[in-house]
Amino acid sequence: MTSLTTSAVVLSSAAARSIGALHPLLVPLDICPTAPPGAQKYADQITGYVLWGVISLFLVGVVVSVGAIVAGRVFNMPHASKYGVVGIFVVLLAVIAYLVAPGIVQTMLGAGCV
């Protein structure tokens, strides 16, 4: 039994040395993505357009929800009023996610370097 244990220890130490020798090869280089020259301006512009579009969709959602509440009250349609209230809460949750999600993604990705 002792010779079997000794050979297992020798084998495991040999495996550890071979993995240690490969360790520098397994660690990737510090590569950070960068935009091509002149492309960052256009990327910022597109991102700005998307952000303004999302904000305008939030406003449209609130206006439609308030319209559903008013129409439900005026035309005696309780389901429309209920959907309008639910719509306002959905827009509120979407705004919260809009504000919180970028911070979560930034925390998970870090600087973006591999």
URVEN-V697538 format. One record per pair of residues at least 12 apart in sequence whose ideal C-beta (glycine too) atoms are under 10 Angstrom apart, sorted by the first residue. I is the first residue (numbers start at 1). J is the second residue. D is the distance in Angstrom with one decimal. If there is no record, write none. Layout:
BEGIN
[[I J D] [I J D]]
END
This chain:
BEGIN
[[28 113 9.5] [28 114 5.5] [29 113 9.5] [29 114 7.8] [30 111 9.7] [30 113 5.6] [30 114 7.6] [31 112 9.6] [31 113 6.4] [31 114 4.8] [32 111 6.7] [32 112 6.3] [32 113 4.2] [32 114 7.8] [33 111 9.8] [33 112 5.8] [33 113 8.0] [33 114 8.2] [34 112 9.6] [51 98 9.0] [54 94 8.8] [54 95 9.6] [54 98 6.6] [55 95 9.0] [55 98 8.3] [57 91 8.9] [57 94 8.6] [58 91 5.8] [58 92 9.3] [58 94 6.7] [58 95 5.8] [58 98 7.6] [59 91 8.9] [60 91 9.2] [61 87 6.3] [61 88 8.1] [61 90 7.3] [61 91 4.2] [61 92 9.6] [61 94 7.5] [61 95 9.4] [62 84 10.0] [62 87 8.1] [62 88 6.5] [62 91 5.5] [62 92 8.9] [62 95 9.4] [63 91 9.9] [64 83 9.8] [64 84 8.0] [64 87 6.6] [64 88 9.7] [64 91 9.1] [65 83 8.0] [65 84 4.6] [65 85 7.4] [65 86 8.0] [65 87 3.4] [65 88 4.5] [65 89 8.7] [65 90 8.1] [65 91 6.6] [65 92 9.9] [66 84 6.7] [66 85 9.8] [66 87 8.7] [66 88 7.4] [67 80 9.2] [67 84 7.3] [67 87 9.5] [68 80 5.0] [68 81 6.9] [68 82 8.8] [68 83 5.5] [68 84 3.2] [68 85 8.5] [68 86 9.2] [68 87 6.4] [68 88 9.2] [69 81 5.1] [69 82 8.9] [69 83 8.7] [69 84 3.6] [69 85 6.4] [69 87 8.6] [69 88 7.9] [70 84 7.9] [71 84 7.9] [72 84 6.2] [72 85 9.2]]
END
